[in-house]
């Protein structure tokens, strides 16, 4: 079990990470706003951060609060449900509380942990208000807040002092020093543009051009590789989760949030409620999944969440689902750079190879445009891949 140790002093709060865990790392960085000290391998927070506030930041992860230099015994949260109570108390005290969610992964951190904060709290609250009034997702709100804080901290300027040249220089520096992908650069630009145009009413970023998106092919697994992955998983709950991602083309955020009422065994369908873009859709359900889920229901007490988490009343976390896949692919000795999302890519590709109309695949995946679905035509084993290379026929001339 992952446990976070928090050391609180009079002017600073430190959270060492003895072992890297992406989920905890992102909770502390994005939701908590901590600054990573690479040399000491710990997060640094303002000393005013309280134990109750950390109950919200780390969500259901157990944590130990240590008052350094004090005779008080360490306080322990989360092992028997205390973290949930602490979290509710923390949320109620916030002006614009964030919902409990897994923050967007792979957000980079400011390299210097000792630079003062330059994005004032009143601007943070106004940004949060504008984002909520437009029903932006919790992950987007976290990212937009993060990148604007990062801009001001890196420049050591308040939002009012930042100019267009500052923004251009900041974007150039993070591309050079942090090797941002095009999608990360675009997210950063969107965050900055939203704040300066909508919140500050000072559209200094309107001339900033966006980089072209990277066009990478999705990682696709063969049917034999899928069999190897599924047979390597002995835990029934974990195997069912991976089966459903592949058999129905679900996103990992969708499969962990499935409720028992979302599964219609008779019609062989799965209802995805409020998927990406807050859209509902239906997807197909495999006969093999139906047999497995019946066995799963008979062995496990499933009342609400199909895949319940460790904390009472919660569902399995995205990070846990990712870890299940990572363990399975290692056990199956598959060396492709695949993630659990590759099962969704493989679902679409295999349907295309079997002759399913691309418009149907688009609906099953929940894509807004068929252009997004067309990426799978580049990896499907179609007739073009049966063409023989001229090198293989060079000896046939004669």
Secondary structure, DSSP 4 states (H G I P E B T S, - for coil): --EEEEEE-SSEEEEE-SS--HHHHHIIIIIS--EEETTTTEEEEETT--HHHHHHHSTTSEEEEEETTSSSPPEEESSSSHHHHHHHHHHHT-TTPPPS-PPPTT----S-TTSPP-S-HHHHHHHHHHHHHTT--HHHHHHHHHHHHHHHHHHT--GGG--HHHHHHHHHHHHHHH---HHHHHHHHHHHHHIIIIIS---TTTTPPPPPPP-PPPP---HHHHHHHHHH---HHHHHHHHHHHHHT--HHHHTT-BGGGEETTTTEEEE-S-TTS--EEEE--HHHHHHHHHHHHHS--SSBTTB-SSTT-BPPHHHHHHHHHHHHHHTT--S---THHHHHHHHHHHHHTT--HHHHHHHHT-SSHHHHGGGGGTS--GGGGPPPGGGGGGG--
